[in-house]
Amino acid sequence: MENKKGLSPVLLIVAIILGAALYKQFDFQHFKFEKPALAIVYLIVFVGCIFFLVKRPKKQ
């Protein structure tokens, strides 16, 4: 019998909020972010959330 864990709802909500914030800050006419430093922080946390959502737990 396997011990399956579902998606973490907290990480899912954080990833959705950060993705939306990144989308809103991106200027599609000039292909730049309005606040590049803040966009880098958002992107790092967004990628971390996606990594932990996709990562599978190791079998022991």
Contacts in CASP RR format, 6 or more apart in sequence:
PFRMAT RR
TARGET T0000
AUTHOR 0000-0000-0000
METHOD contacts of the structure
MODEL  1
MENKKGLSPVLLIVAIILGAALYKQFDFQHFKFEKPALAIVYLIVFVGCI
FFLVKRPKKQ
3 57 0 8 1.000
5 57 0 8 1.000
7 53 0 8 1.000
8 52 0 8 1.000
8 53 0 8 1.000
11 49 0 8 1.000
11 52 0 8 1.000
11 53 0 8 1.000
12 53 0 8 1.000
14 45 0 8 1.000
14 49 0 8 1.000
15 46 0 8 1.000
15 49 0 8 1.000
15 50 0 8 1.000
15 53 0 8 1.000
18 42 0 8 1.000
18 45 0 8 1.000
18 46 0 8 1.000
18 49 0 8 1.000
19 42 0 8 1.000
19 46 0 8 1.000
21 42 0 8 1.000
22 39 0 8 1.000
22 42 0 8 1.000
22 43 0 8 1.000
22 46 0 8 1.000
25 33 0 8 1.000
25 34 0 8 1.000
25 35 0 8 1.000
25 38 0 8 1.000
25 39 0 8 1.000
25 42 0 8 1.000
26 32 0 8 1.000
26 33 0 8 1.000
26 34 0 8 1.000
26 39 0 8 1.000
27 33 0 8 1.000
27 34 0 8 1.000
33 39 0 8 1.000
END
